[in-house]
Amino acid sequence: MFDYLSKDLSLKVLDILKDLKQENTILVITKNKEIIESNYVDNIIVLDDSKILTEGKHDELLKESEYKKIFKKL
């Protein structure tokens, strides 16, 4: 969803989602680096061919070579 929105609109949507996530689980699928690096994301799940490759927080995942390689391609 965020890949098709302007940066300003994406940030507004994220602010709304931030309030909603206190009581809900929200799934965001994106390739947007700013969203991935933001404090809006609690957990990242990396999928490949419908299989979970890895999961965790962005800073932790950057220590993994496979995640770092994928992230640099974005």
Protein Blocks (a to p, Z undefined) as FASTA:
>chain_A
ZZmpcfklmmmmmmmmmmmmmmpccddddfbfklmmpmkbmbdcddeehiafbgcdfklm
mmpmklmmmmmmZZ
